[in-house]
Amino acid sequence: MSSQPLEEDLWLAPMNQGLTLALDIAGAAPRRKLRRLPVATAVDGRAAADLRLLGAVPAAHPVLNFVNPAPGARRAAAAWRVGRLRTALPLLARDLMADVDRQLHHFTALRQMLSGELLTAVAWGRTVLASLHAQESPAGALLDTDAGSTAAGEALAVLAEGRESGRSDHEPVRRHPVLLTLLPPSLGKRPDLPEHVGWNGVPRGVGFLSVREGLRLRIRWVQEMQTSMVREIGSRIDAHYAPDERGRIAQLRWRELMAVADGGARPTGLAERSPRPESAPLPAAFRIAADGSPQAVRIGRGGGGRGADGGGQGAGGGHGTGTAWDGEGPRPPHPVLVVRTLDPALAPLLPGLTGLVAETGSVLSHLAVPAREYHLPTAVGVSRAVERLTPGTVLTVDGGTGAVETVEAPYAGQAAPEPVADPAPGAASGAESAAGPVPEAVAVTGPRSEPLAVSEPPTEQPAEPVAVAARTAPPPDSTGPTGPDGDARGKGEGAAA
């Protein structure tokens, strides 16, 4: 799903700030790289995360990396901070969540707020989102005993109970904002909640969520607050603009919106700006060429590593066997959905599936979270899955290891088709159709550089790379890897590791 310019500045830039801070404190990457390379950026309107910085792909020169003493010294210097953070993080996170809840509760009705107050609230949201991301990532890496339910599971339980009582979907969202977990953030029209919801237990309230899930839920709440306030600001600005310039606030950059609020000139060419069209999915791994286009590559030595043929990363759900299905046409018996990207729009297809396989994504992808709540075996980062696992292929999916294997023997009354032959080494997987959200780990790279990595936002958060520390992040407007205006895309192009 392609993001709009203002969505990138509101949500992707703070994510980049938070992850940069987390990696810096963990000593996972040298600061000179963190200053030059964005951890999260946008490529053709889709969110991307640098897999090298996140440590999700092996080094280009493993021998040189082994003899280099800098990484070990850097991690040793950060070890004492990480050790203390493991104890302090739960209290820090709960304090931050309490502050966010208190501030969200104190906001008055939109119609009663001055336009300047609306902008101040949106700016506060950008700052606190960076802090939430900086704590959410280490919470997954450090708090291995963090027990509690998931926000998606709680939301599905609330939705099922609300529908059983005859309430419309709009009423539960107002009464139970945990349902926003099931919807990606967007300045456009809010998508519908999943149509089919099975039994997911009884709802217990957000107080039973784990620390990490609580942080992720607050991220979504802040994003929704920003969405409602930006829409209100847009309606007020439209009253002073020509008819052909109205309804285009999502096409502005944050700096342009602030300039308009300060009485500056209206952005040039506003009437000609239009929403970004839906772009083709990015390759599972790619570099950024000199002309800015993504060029598919393989990650790992010899095409191995995560995403190599045969499997990817397990995202939970156990083990399942069924028939490959691309989401088009009638469902086969025991369908296993095989897709390039974990598009949130696929959520209505989850009930009744036997498995889910995606070429891109991570365990934190928006669609992977509800898939786990459906106990759906899910594997992400499976190289060339769409090419190899054509509709009708009988396969098994292991949500624990990420292994995806074709079944030779007949299954469910169907003959297993012959596996598709692998292309020549180095062939681009899906690059021919790649023209182009958050953060669902796909690999990308800068020119003349080793692969970076990508995800499919915002929203969603990249997989936890390392143990990192939590502290209040600097405002996204401050000078850093994303630049003073928070535009995460411009600084990412041409960056070389």
C-alpha positions as CSV (number, residue, x, y, z in Angstrom):
1,M,0.0,0.0,0.0
2,S,1.6,3.3,-1.1
3,S,1.9,6.1,1.4
4,Q,1.3,9.8,0.8
5,P,4.0,12.5,1.4
6,L,2.4,13.8,4.7
7,E,1.9,10.2,5.9
8,E,5.6,9.6,5.5
9,D,6.5,12.7,7.5
10,L,4.0,12.0,10.2
11,W,4.7,8.3,10.7
12,L,7.8,7.0,8.8
13,A,10.2,9.8,9.9
14,P,9.5,9.3,13.6
15,M,9.9,5.5,13.2
16,N,13.3,6.2,11.6
17,Q,14.2,8.5,14.5
18,G,13.2,5.9,17.1
19,L,15.0,3.0,15.4
20,T,18.1,5.0,14.9
21,L,18.2,5.9,18.6
22,A,17.6,2.2,19.5
23,L,20.4,0.9,17.3
24,D,22.8,3.6,18.5
25,I,22.3,2.8,22.2
26,A,22.6,-0.9,21.4
27,G,25.9,-0.4,19.6
28,A,24.5,-2.4,16.7
29,A,25.9,0.0,14.0
30,P,28.5,2.8,13.9
31,R,27.2,6.2,14.4
32,R,28.7,7.5,11.2
33,K,26.5,5.1,9.3
34,L,23.5,6.0,11.4
35,R,24.1,9.6,10.6
36,R,24.3,9.0,6.9
37,L,21.9,6.1,6.3
38,P,18.2,6.1,7.3
39,V,17.1,2.9,9.1
40,A,13.6,3.4,7.7
41,T,12.9,5.3,4.5
42,A,10.4,5.3,1.6
43,V,10.9,3.9,-1.9
44,D,8.2,4.7,-4.4
45,G,5.8,5.3,-1.6
46,R,6.5,2.1,0.3
47,A,8.3,1.9,3.6
48,A,11.7,0.4,3.7
49,A,14.1,-0.7,6.5
50,D,17.9,-1.1,6.1
51,L,18.5,-4.8,6.7
52,R,22.3,-4.3,7.0
53,L,21.8,-1.8,9.9
54,L,19.2,-4.1,11.5
55,G,21.6,-7.0,11.3
56,A,19.1,-9.1,9.3
57,V,21.5,-10.0,6.5
58,P,25.1,-11.3,6.7
59,A,28.0,-9.0,6.1
60,A,29.3,-8.6,2.6
61,H,32.8,-9.5,3.7
62,P,32.5,-11.9,6.7
63,V,36.2,-12.5,7.1
64,L,37.0,-8.8,7.3
65,N,34.1,-8.4,9.6
66,F,35.5,-11.1,11.8
67,V,38.9,-9.6,12.2
68,N,37.6,-6.1,12.6
69,P,37.7,-5.3,16.4
70,A,35.3,-2.3,16.1
71,P,31.9,-4.2,16.3
72,G,32.9,-6.2,19.3
73,A,34.3,-3.1,21.1
74,R,31.2,-1.1,20.2
75,R,28.9,-3.8,21.6
76,A,31.0,-4.2,24.7
77,A,30.7,-0.5,25.4
78,A,26.9,-0.8,25.1
79,A,26.5,-4.1,27.0
80,W,26.3,-2.4,30.4
81,R,23.6,0.0,29.2
82,V,21.6,-2.9,27.7
83,G,21.9,-4.9,30.9
84,R,20.6,-2.1,33.0
85,L,17.9,-1.4,30.5
86,R,16.5,-4.9,30.7
87,T,15.5,-4.1,34.3
88,A,14.4,-0.5,33.8
89,L,12.5,-0.9,30.5
90,P,9.2,-2.2,31.9
91,L,8.9,0.8,34.2
92,L,10.1,3.3,31.5
93,A,7.6,1.9,29.1
94,R,4.7,2.0,31.5
95,D,5.5,5.6,32.4
96,L,5.6,6.5,28.7
97,M,2.3,4.8,28.0
98,A,0.7,6.6,31.0
99,D,1.9,9.9,29.7
100,V,0.5,9.2,26.3
101,D,-2.8,8.1,27.7
102,R,-3.1,11.2,29.8
103,Q,-2.3,13.5,26.9
104,L,-4.7,11.8,24.6
105,H,-7.4,12.0,27.2
106,H,-6.9,15.7,27.7
107,F,-7.4,16.7,24.1
108,T,-10.7,18.5,23.7
109,A,-13.2,18.1,20.8
110,L,-11.7,19.0,17.5
111,R,-14.2,21.7,16.7
112,Q,-13.3,23.5,20.0
113,M,-9.6,23.5,19.3
114,L,-7.8,26.4,17.6
115,S,-5.9,25.5,14.4
116,G,-2.6,26.2,16.2
117,E,-3.6,23.8,18.9
118,L,-4.3,21.2,16.4
119,L,-0.9,21.6,14.8
120,T,0.8,21.6,18.2
121,A,-0.9,18.3,19.0
122,V,0.2,16.7,15.6
123,A,3.8,17.9,16.3
124,W,3.7,16.4,19.8
125,G,2.5,13.1,18.1
126,R,5.6,13.1,15.9
127,T,7.9,13.5,18.9
128,V,6.2,10.9,21.1
129,L,6.0,8.4,18.2
130,A,9.8,8.5,18.0
131,S,10.0,7.7,21.7
132,L,7.4,4.9,21.4
133,H,9.3,3.3,18.6
134,A,12.6,3.6,20.5
135,Q,11.1,1.6,23.4
136,E,9.0,-0.8,21.4
137,S,11.9,-2.4,19.5
138,P,14.0,-3.2,22.6
139,A,10.9,-4.4,24.4
140,G,10.7,-7.3,22.0
141,A,14.4,-8.1,22.2
142,L,15.0,-7.8,25.9
143,L,11.8,-8.6,27.7
144,D,11.7,-12.4,27.0
145,T,9.5,-12.9,30.0
146,D,7.0,-10.2,28.9
147,A,3.7,-12.1,29.3
148,G,0.3,-10.9,28.2
149,S,-2.2,-11.0,25.4
150,T,-1.7,-9.3,22.0
151,A,-3.5,-6.2,20.9
152,A,-4.7,-8.0,17.7
153,G,-6.1,-10.9,19.7
154,E,-7.9,-8.5,22.1
155,A,-9.3,-6.6,19.1
156,L,-10.6,-9.7,17.4
157,A,-12.3,-10.8,20.6
158,V,-13.9,-7.4,21.1
159,L,-15.1,-7.3,17.4
160,A,-16.6,-10.8,17.6
161,E,-18.4,-10.0,20.9
162,G,-19.7,-6.6,19.5
163,R,-21.1,-8.2,16.4
164,E,-22.8,-11.0,18.4
165,S,-24.6,-8.3,20.4
166,G,-25.8,-6.6,17.2
167,R,-23.7,-3.5,17.3
168,S,-22.3,-1.9,14.1
169,D,-18.6,-1.8,13.5
170,H,-18.5,2.0,13.9
171,E,-19.8,1.9,17.5
172,P,-17.2,-0.6,18.8
173,V,-14.4,1.5,17.3
174,R,-15.5,4.5,19.3
175,R,-16.0,2.5,22.5
176,H,-13.0,0.2,22.1
177,P,-10.1,1.9,20.3
178,V,-8.1,-1.3,20.5
179,L,-9.9,-2.2,17.3
180,L,-7.6,0.3,15.5
181,T,-4.9,-2.4,15.8
182,L,-6.7,-4.2,12.9
183,L,-6.6,-1.2,10.6
184,P,-3.5,0.4,9.1
185,P,-3.1,4.2,9.6
186,S,-4.2,6.3,6.6
187,L,-5.1,10.0,5.9
188,G,-7.5,8.6,3.4
189,K,-10.7,6.6,3.9
190,R,-10.6,4.3,6.8
191,P,-10.7,0.6,5.6
192,D,-13.4,-1.7,6.9
193,L,-12.8,-4.1,9.7
194,P,-12.3,-7.8,8.9
195,E,-15.6,-9.3,7.7
196,H,-15.2,-12.8,9.1
197,V,-14.0,-13.2,12.7
198,G,-13.8,-16.5,14.5
199,W,-13.8,-17.3,18.2
200,N,-10.7,-15.7,19.8
201,G,-11.7,-16.0,23.5
202,V,-13.3,-13.3,25.6
203,P,-11.9,-9.7,25.6
204,R,-10.1,-8.9,28.8
205,G,-9.1,-5.2,28.3
206,V,-5.9,-3.5,27.3
207,G,-4.6,-3.7,30.8
208,F,-3.8,-7.4,30.1
209,L,-1.5,-6.6,27.1
210,S,2.2,-7.2,27.3
211,V,4.5,-4.2,27.6
212,R,5.5,-4.4,23.9
213,E,1.9,-4.8,22.7
214,G,0.9,-1.8,24.9
215,L,3.5,0.3,23.2
216,R,2.4,-0.8,19.8
217,L,-1.2,0.0,20.6
218,R,-0.2,3.6,21.8
219,I,1.6,4.0,18.5
220,R,-1.6,3.3,16.6
221,W,-3.6,5.5,18.9
222,V,-1.3,8.5,18.4
223,Q,-1.4,7.9,14.6
224,E,-5.2,8.0,14.7
225,M,-5.2,11.2,16.7
226,Q,-2.9,12.8,14.1
227,T,-5.2,11.6,11.4
228,S,-8.3,13.2,12.8
229,M,-6.5,16.5,13.5
230,V,-4.9,16.7,10.1
231,R,-8.3,16.1,8.5
232,E,-9.7,19.0,10.6
233,I,-6.8,21.2,9.7
234,G,-7.3,20.4,6.0
235,S,-11.0,21.3,6.1
236,R,-10.1,24.7,7.6
237,I,-7.4,25.3,5.1
238,D,-9.6,24.4,2.2
239,A,-11.9,27.3,3.0
240,H,-9.2,29.7,1.9
241,Y,-8.1,27.8,-1.2
242,A,-9.4,27.6,-4.7
243,P,-11.7,24.6,-5.5
244,D,-9.0,22.8,-7.5
245,E,-6.6,23.1,-4.5
246,R,-8.9,21.6,-1.9
247,G,-8.7,18.1,-0.4
248,R,-4.9,17.8,-1.0
249,I,-3.5,18.1,2.5
250,A,-2.1,14.5,2.3
251,Q,0.1,15.6,-0.7
252,L,1.8,18.3,1.4
253,R,5.1,17.8,3.3
254,W,5.2,18.6,7.0
255,R,7.4,21.6,6.4
256,E,4.9,22.9,3.8
257,L,2.0,22.5,6.2
258,M,3.9,24.4,8.9
259,A,4.8,27.2,6.5
260,V,1.1,27.6,5.5
261,A,0.1,27.7,9.2
262,D,2.7,30.5,9.8
263,G,1.1,32.6,7.0
264,G,3.5,31.7,4.3
265,A,2.8,31.3,0.6
266,R,0.7,28.4,-0.4
267,P,2.7,25.5,-1.9
268,T,3.5,25.7,-5.6
269,G,1.7,23.4,-7.9
270,L,-0.8,22.3,-5.3
271,A,-3.7,22.0,-7.8
272,E,-1.6,19.6,-9.9
273,R,-0.7,17.3,-7.0
274,S,-2.7,14.1,-6.9
275,P,-2.6,11.1,-4.6
276,R,0.2,8.7,-5.3
277,P,-1.2,5.7,-7.3
278,E,-0.8,2.3,-5.9
279,S,2.7,1.1,-6.9
280,A,3.8,-2.4,-7.7
281,P,5.3,-4.3,-4.8
282,L,9.0,-4.0,-4.2
283,P,11.3,-7.0,-4.8
284,A,12.1,-9.1,-1.7
285,A,15.7,-7.8,-1.9
286,F,17.1,-5.0,-3.9
287,R,19.6,-2.2,-4.3
288,I,18.8,1.4,-5.3
289,A,20.3,2.0,-8.7
290,A,21.8,5.3,-9.8
291,D,18.5,6.4,-11.3
292,G,16.7,5.7,-8.0
293,S,14.9,2.6,-9.1
294,P,15.1,-0.6,-7.1
295,Q,17.1,-3.5,-8.6
296,A,16.4,-7.0,-7.3
297,V,19.3,-8.8,-5.6
298,R,19.7,-11.9,-3.4
299,I,20.7,-11.6,0.2
300,G,23.2,-13.9,1.8
301,R,26.2,-15.6,0.3
302,G,25.4,-17.7,-2.8
303,G,21.7,-16.8,-2.5
304,G,21.4,-18.3,0.9
305,G,20.4,-16.9,4.2
306,R,17.0,-15.6,5.1
307,G,14.8,-15.8,2.2
308,A,16.7,-18.4,0.4
309,D,14.8,-21.0,-1.7
310,G,12.9,-23.3,0.6
311,G,11.9,-21.0,3.4
312,G,12.1,-17.7,5.1
313,Q,11.3,-16.5,8.6
314,G,8.7,-18.1,10.7
315,A,6.0,-15.7,12.0
316,G,4.1,-18.2,14.1
317,G,0.9,-20.2,13.8
318,G,2.3,-23.8,13.9
319,H,2.4,-26.2,11.0
320,G,0.0,-26.6,8.1
321,T,-0.3,-28.4,4.7
322,G,-2.5,-27.2,1.8
323,T,-2.8,-26.0,-1.7
324,A,-1.2,-22.8,-2.9
325,W,-3.7,-20.0,-3.8
326,D,-3.0,-16.4,-5.0
327,G,-6.2,-14.9,-3.6
328,E,-7.9,-14.8,-7.0
329,G,-10.8,-17.0,-8.0
330,P,-12.4,-19.7,-6.0
331,R,-10.6,-21.1,-2.9
332,P,-9.1,-24.6,-3.3
333,P,-9.4,-27.1,-0.5
334,H,-7.1,-26.2,2.4
335,P,-5.9,-22.9,0.8
336,V,-2.4,-21.5,1.5
337,L,-2.3,-17.9,0.5
338,V,1.0,-17.1,-1.4
339,V,1.6,-13.4,-2.0
340,R,4.5,-11.0,-2.6
341,T,3.6,-8.5,0.1
342,L,1.6,-8.6,3.3
343,D,-0.9,-6.0,2.2
344,P,-3.3,-5.1,5.0
345,A,-6.1,-5.3,2.4
346,L,-5.7,-9.1,2.5
347,A,-7.0,-9.3,6.1
348,P,-10.5,-10.4,5.1
349,L,-9.0,-13.5,3.4
350,L,-7.3,-14.8,6.6
351,P,-10.2,-16.8,8.1
352,G,-10.3,-20.3,6.7
353,L,-6.8,-20.4,5.3
354,T,-4.4,-23.2,6.1
355,G,-1.3,-21.2,5.7
356,L,0.2,-17.8,4.6
357,V,3.4,-17.3,2.7
358,A,4.9,-14.0,1.6
359,E,8.0,-12.9,-0.2
360,T,8.4,-9.9,2.0
361,G,7.5,-8.9,5.5
362,S,8.5,-9.6,9.1
363,V,6.9,-11.0,12.2
364,L,5.7,-7.5,13.0
365,S,4.0,-6.9,9.7
366,H,0.5,-5.6,10.0
367,L,-1.0,-8.8,8.4
368,A,1.3,-11.2,10.3
369,V,-0.1,-10.1,13.7
370,P,-3.7,-11.1,13.1
371,A,-2.6,-14.2,11.2
372,R,-1.0,-15.4,14.4
373,E,-4.2,-14.7,16.3
374,Y,-6.0,-17.0,13.8
375,H,-3.3,-19.6,14.6
376,L,-2.4,-19.5,10.9
377,P,1.0,-21.0,9.9
378,T,2.9,-18.0,8.5
379,A,6.3,-17.7,6.7
380,V,7.6,-14.4,5.6
381,G,10.7,-13.4,3.5
382,V,10.3,-16.5,1.3
383,S,12.4,-15.9,-1.8
384,R,10.5,-16.1,-5.1
385,A,7.5,-17.7,-3.4
386,V,5.0,-16.4,-6.0
387,E,7.2,-17.7,-8.9
388,R,7.9,-21.1,-7.4
389,L,4.6,-21.8,-5.5
390,T,2.1,-21.4,-8.3
391,P,-1.6,-21.9,-7.6
392,G,-2.4,-25.6,-7.2
393,T,1.0,-26.5,-5.7
394,V,0.7,-28.6,-2.6
395,L,3.0,-27.4,0.1
396,T,3.6,-27.4,3.8
397,V,4.3,-24.3,5.9
398,D,6.1,-24.3,9.3
399,G,5.3,-21.1,11.2
400,G,8.0,-21.8,13.7
401,T,11.1,-22.2,11.4
402,G,9.8,-20.5,8.3
403,A,10.3,-23.6,6.2
404,V,8.1,-23.9,3.1
405,E,8.3,-27.2,1.2
406,T,6.4,-28.6,-1.7
407,V,4.7,-32.0,-1.2
408,E,5.5,-34.7,-3.8
409,A,2.9,-37.2,-2.7
410,P,-0.8,-36.6,-3.5
411,Y,-2.6,-34.6,-0.8
412,A,-6.3,-34.1,-0.3
413,G,-7.1,-36.0,-3.5
414,Q,-4.9,-33.8,-5.7
415,A,-1.6,-34.7,-7.4
416,A,1.3,-32.6,-6.4
417,P,2.6,-30.6,-9.3
418,E,6.2,-30.6,-10.4
419,P,8.1,-27.8,-8.6
420,V,9.0,-24.8,-10.7
421,A,12.7,-24.7,-11.8
422,D,14.8,-22.1,-10.2
423,P,16.0,-19.3,-12.5
424,A,19.6,-18.6,-13.2
425,P,21.7,-17.5,-10.3
426,G,21.4,-13.8,-9.7
427,A,18.1,-13.5,-11.5
428,A,15.9,-10.7,-10.1
429,S,12.9,-12.0,-8.3
430,G,9.9,-9.9,-9.2
431,A,12.0,-7.0,-10.4
432,E,10.3,-6.8,-13.7
433,S,7.0,-5.6,-12.1
434,A,8.6,-3.6,-9.2
435,A,7.9,0.0,-9.6
436,G,7.8,1.0,-6.2
437,P,4.5,1.0,3.7
438,V,5.8,0.2,6.8
439,P,7.9,-0.9,8.0
440,E,7.7,-5.5,6.6
441,A,11.3,-6.1,6.0
442,V,12.3,-6.2,2.4
443,A,15.9,-5.7,1.4
444,V,17.1,-2.6,-0.4
445,T,20.4,-0.9,-0.9
446,G,22.0,2.3,-1.9
447,P,24.1,2.6,-5.1
448,R,27.5,0.9,-5.0
449,S,26.6,-0.5,-1.6
450,E,25.6,-3.7,0.1
451,P,21.8,-4.3,0.4
452,L,19.7,-2.1,2.6
453,A,16.3,-3.4,3.4
454,V,12.6,-2.6,3.1
455,S,9.3,-3.0,4.7
456,E,5.8,-2.4,3.6
457,P,4.2,0.7,6.0
458,P,3.9,2.4,8.1
459,T,2.9,1.0,10.1
460,E,4.0,-1.5,10.6
461,Q,7.3,-1.9,12.7
462,P,10.3,-3.7,11.4
463,A,11.4,-6.9,13.1
464,E,13.3,-6.4,16.3
465,P,16.9,-6.4,15.3
466,V,18.9,-6.1,18.5
467,A,18.6,-5.1,22.1
468,V,18.3,-1.4,22.3
469,A,17.8,1.2,24.9
470,A,14.8,3.3,25.7
471,R,14.8,7.0,26.3
472,T,12.9,9.9,24.9
473,A,14.0,10.4,21.3
474,P,14.7,13.9,19.9
475,P,11.9,15.4,17.9
476,P,11.8,14.3,14.3
477,D,12.3,17.9,13.2
478,S,15.8,17.9,14.7
479,T,18.8,17.5,12.4
480,G,19.6,13.8,11.9
481,P,19.5,11.0,9.4
482,T,16.2,12.1,8.0
483,G,17.1,15.8,7.7
484,P,15.6,18.8,9.4
485,D,12.3,18.5,7.7
486,G,11.7,14.9,8.6
487,D,11.6,13.8,5.0
488,A,12.9,10.2,5.3
489,R,13.1,9.6,1.6
490,G,15.4,12.2,0.3
491,K,18.3,11.3,2.6
492,G,18.1,7.6,1.9
493,E,18.8,7.8,-1.8
494,G,22.4,7.4,-2.8
495,A,23.6,6.6,0.7
496,A,26.4,4.1,0.7
497,A,27.3,2.0,3.6
